[in-house]
């Protein structure tokens, strides 16, 4: 038979107490980190939900005049805009999405860009993501019922990407530009008879 030597706890009461206090401090720190991470996640989700469900409305003419320039800075040129074609929406809290036709005759932008576009929120246009900023876009026919819309940065002319717009069969309206207010985070932009969807991404 094996002789087992008894194991005695040699820790003093004060040492045990310090160890227990340290253990509780470690658990408290871990718990606080989890709580902080959860709160940050909830705040982020709340901000996204608030932006998506904001009560967007049509921007007024005075609001658009303050937002859109008479001459749009496009790469190295200042191109005159045609205010009567301006269209835009706002969340009523200082954020806008708007655009206007540019008069490009005689400029290098002729045939490439047709509209000046500004967004103060992040937008998702199909596979394209537009961060807040100023852009220009142009379009060309890509099929009987579709056009290809190409977006560029206004300041540099760098390409952002392309998307397809489809004939709007819900309305017979033909317009130079019509940006519809977002509902539940989604809205539409119409060019001529063609329309594409945008989503508020923030």
PyMOL commands that set and color helices and strands:
alter all, ss='L'
color gray80, all
select helices_A, chain A and resi 13-52+61-67
alter helices_A, ss='H'
color red, helices_A
select strands_A, chain A and resi 57-58+71-74+77-90+96-102+115-119+123-125+128-130+133-141+146-153+159-167+175-179+186-192+194-200
alter strands_A, ss='S'
color yellow, strands_A
deselect
rebuild
show_as cartoon
